[in-house]
Amino acid sequence: MVDRLTGEIARSRTTVSVSAYVGDGRNRWPAVHVLDAARLYRLVPVISLSAEEVPGHFGWLAAFARQDLPASGALTRKRLGWQPAGPGLTGDLETDALSRN
């Protein structure tokens, strides 16, 4: 799903010459900084659920939670010339950046 959205954003860049928002721009998309989300996840215990337990725990998100969603920024890099500047996951973990923030 996320990879599909990223692909659509990258594709639109080649066919549309403007960025846009809906209506007066007051619609909200909840978001949190990735480091804040990581710190939050580290506060709760993590368990593995059986396939039968997934719907009871995740509710309507169960269909998404079951998915294996590999992602790549290759298409975005190619189409938009985007180059990520932050540390990669391995580098971030090696420097323990999450615990310092």
VMD Tcl script that draws the C-alpha trace (Angstrom):
set ca {
  {0.00 0.00 0.00}
  {2.69 2.51 0.99}
  {4.88 1.49 -1.96}
  {1.88 1.92 -4.24}
  {1.21 5.42 -2.85}
  {4.85 6.39 -3.24}
  {4.78 5.12 -6.81}
  {1.67 7.18 -7.55}
  {3.29 10.30 -6.11}
  {6.39 9.70 -8.22}
  {4.30 9.03 -11.34}
  {2.27 12.20 -10.83}
  {5.49 14.23 -10.84}
  {6.08 13.23 -14.46}
  {2.56 14.15 -15.60}
  {1.54 17.03 -13.31}
  {3.50 20.25 -12.92}
  {2.05 21.38 -9.57}
  {1.61 20.09 -6.05}
  {-1.92 20.34 -4.64}
  {-4.11 20.03 -1.58}
  {-7.85 19.47 -1.16}
  {-10.24 22.36 -0.53}
  {-8.86 24.92 1.90}
  {-6.11 22.55 3.07}
  {-7.57 22.07 6.53}
  {-7.96 18.30 6.23}
  {-5.58 16.55 8.60}
  {-3.47 13.45 8.30}
  {-2.24 12.27 11.69}
  {1.52 11.97 11.75}
  {4.37 11.64 14.17}
  {8.09 11.96 13.65}
  {9.72 8.60 13.01}
  {12.03 8.93 16.03}
  {9.09 9.69 18.33}
  {7.20 6.65 16.97}
  {10.28 4.49 17.49}
  {10.61 5.61 21.11}
  {6.92 4.88 21.68}
  {7.22 1.36 20.24}
  {10.16 0.67 22.52}
  {7.94 1.35 25.58}
  {5.54 -1.54 25.03}
  {6.17 -5.28 25.09}
  {6.16 -6.99 21.69}
  {4.49 -10.35 21.14}
  {3.81 -12.60 18.18}
  {0.19 -13.36 17.32}
  {-1.20 -16.42 15.58}
  {-3.20 -15.85 12.39}
  {-6.39 -16.48 14.39}
  {-5.53 -13.78 16.97}
  {-4.78 -11.06 14.43}
  {-8.38 -9.83 13.79}
  {-9.10 -9.56 17.52}
  {-6.00 -7.46 18.10}
  {-5.85 -5.29 14.97}
  {-9.56 -5.07 14.06}
  {-10.09 -3.50 10.63}
  {-6.30 -3.14 10.22}
  {-5.84 -6.93 10.32}
  {-5.72 -7.20 6.53}
  {-2.80 -4.74 6.49}
  {-1.03 -6.23 9.51}
  {-0.90 -9.62 7.79}
  {0.81 -8.21 4.70}
  {4.49 -8.46 3.90}
  {5.11 -5.03 2.37}
  {8.66 -4.75 1.09}
  {9.42 -1.23 -0.06}
  {12.07 0.51 -2.08}
  {12.80 4.13 -2.85}
  {14.31 3.19 -6.23}
  {11.35 4.42 -8.27}
  {11.19 7.69 -6.35}
  {14.95 8.20 -6.74}
  {14.74 7.51 -10.47}
  {11.70 9.63 -11.27}
  {12.29 12.56 -8.92}
  {16.05 12.48 -8.45}
  {15.45 12.13 -4.70}
  {18.41 11.13 -2.57}
  {17.71 10.34 1.10}
  {20.12 12.14 3.42}
  {19.35 10.49 6.76}
  {21.08 7.41 8.09}
  {19.93 4.00 6.87}
  {18.38 1.61 9.35}
  {21.58 -0.33 9.96}
  {23.67 2.81 10.40}
  {21.07 4.31 12.68}
  {21.02 1.22 14.87}
  {24.80 1.01 14.94}
  {25.09 4.58 16.23}
  {22.12 4.07 18.58}
  {20.62 7.32 17.34}
  {17.19 6.41 18.66}
  {18.29 6.25 22.29}
  {20.13 9.57 22.12}
  {17.06 11.55 21.01}
}
mol new
graphics top color blue
foreach p $ca { graphics top sphere $p radius 0.5 }
foreach p [lrange $ca 0 end-1] q [lrange $ca 1 end] { graphics top cylinder $p $q radius 0.2 }
display resetview
